Amino acid sequence: AQKITQTQPGMFVQEKEAVTLDCTYDTSDPSYGLFWYKQPSSGEMIFLIYQGSYDQQNATEGRYSLNFQKARKSANLVISASQLGDSAMYFCAMREPYNTDKLIFGTGTRLQVFP
Amino acid sequence: DAGVTQSPTHLIKTRGQQVTLRCSPKSGHDTVSWYQQALGQGPQFIFQYYEEEERQRGNFPDRFSGHQFPNYSSELNVNALLLGDSALYLCASSLTGRGGELFFGEGSRLTVL
């Protein structure tokens, strides 16, 4: 069965520092996609970054990068130069097979950025 | 470019009642899916609509039903509401074949008393 594991219920980081949020996944399908979403207290799921299983390079979107280690089945999110506005819940999710919008979400990590 | 929009944002119902939630997909998207997010948990997939048909369904009872209209907008209906249906209901949209695009709306927060 497909599964996403986020082992960090909460993380603290000082403003302007980098932080890594962990995500491991389990699937037997060779074709899958991995997503990271940010959910502030307002509730909206904000798309951050996407990595396809066949993508050769790690995905990057501005201050966000995805450290994709396929053999270890990990897809950690790296946020560089943290800002106070980055404080939120962060969810890792997996889509499989490729042509579906069914995502399996992890339990999330609450990130708090302090001055 | 309008993103995914949902209505209403908040609503309160009592047990046994029925509710309808609405979603307009991001411009250019043709597929809509619905998720339920209970407090403190990650979202759970309810179902996906494409070409006005339910294409895939998660582990939810038949009390949960939906519809997609020709303009790609969608409705989620929940009948015979239970206290456990209290949650944030999220709509997501995508364009078929574009694997990396899946955008969510702000959600409809349902409270069942």
Chai-1 contact restraints between the chains, C-beta under 6 A:
chainA,res_idxA,chainB,res_idxB,connection_type,confidence,min_distance_angstrom,max_distance_angstrom,comment,restraint_id
A,G33,B,G99,contact,1.0,0.0,6.0,A-B,restraint_1
A,G43,B,L88,contact,1.0,0.0,6.0,A-B,restraint_2
A,G43,B,E106,contact,1.0,0.0,6.0,A-B,restraint_3
A,G43,B,G107,contact,1.0,0.0,6.0,A-B,restraint_4
A,E44,B,E106,contact,1.0,0.0,6.0,A-B,restraint_5
A,M45,B,F104,contact,1.0,0.0,6.0,A-B,restraint_6
A,F47,B,F103,contact,1.0,0.0,6.0,A-B,restraint_7
A,Y50,B,G100,contact,1.0,0.0,6.0,A-B,restraint_8
A,F91,B,G42,contact,1.0,0.0,6.0,A-B,restraint_9
A,Y98,B,G99,contact,1.0,0.0,6.0,A-B,restraint_10
A,T100,B,Q56,contact,1.0,0.0,6.0,A-B,restraint_11
A,D101,B,T31,contact,1.0,0.0,6.0,A-B,restraint_12
A,D101,B,S33,contact,1.0,0.0,6.0,A-B,restraint_13
A,D101,B,Q48,contact,1.0,0.0,6.0,A-B,restraint_14
A,D101,B,S94,contact,1.0,0.0,6.0,A-B,restraint_15
A,D101,B,L102,contact,1.0,0.0,6.0,A-B,restraint_16
A,K102,B,F45,contact,1.0,0.0,6.0,A-B,restraint_17
A,K102,B,Q56,contact,1.0,0.0,6.0,A-B,restraint_18
A,F105,B,G42,contact,1.0,0.0,6.0,A-B,restraint_19
A,F105,B,P43,contact,1.0,0.0,6.0,A-B,restraint_20
A,G106,B,G42,contact,1.0,0.0,6.0,A-B,restraint_21
A,T107,B,G42,contact,1.0,0.0,6.0,A-B,restraint_22
A,G108,B,G42,contact,1.0,0.0,6.0,A-B,restraint_23
